């Protein structure tokens, strides 16, 4: 396994649309293992998308089970070709991103979503998500479409904030 380099704004690859995954093989599983190792090294990273490490494929890893206030969630997920097929409600919340490490921002997202995806073996699944997990997945799916959280700010003047410096080992 390897820790991959995380692309940072203004890298133009972050704005590209990711391609659908069609091959579910050992190479894909090895990449997913590297992506997970990379996610775990990021400060407080609950999710990561393949485009953040320069791979233009529709792959997301999400794990909201270790957040300070774990609410209803599905634990550790690897979502291949995720598609949000239903959404409901709206909520404003603060987001950060490994690819925009110096800032956080207030973003409006759906409160509830339904997602359809494949697992690393190619099997199809559908889950409903609420709250923080729904927000985190919407953030990661945006990466697959070349969208960063700063693209969703209502106002950069009032909704973008300088990030506090992370302490090593804190979440």
ABEGO torsion letter per residue (X at the ends): XBBBBBBBOABAAAABBBBBBABBBAAAAAAAAAAAAAAAABBGBABBBAAAAGBBBBBBBBBAAABABBBBBAEBBBBBGBBBABBBEBBBBBBBBAABAABBBBBBBBABBBBBBBBAAGBBBBBBBBEAAAAAAAAAAAAAAGBBAAAABABAAAABBBBBBBBBGBX
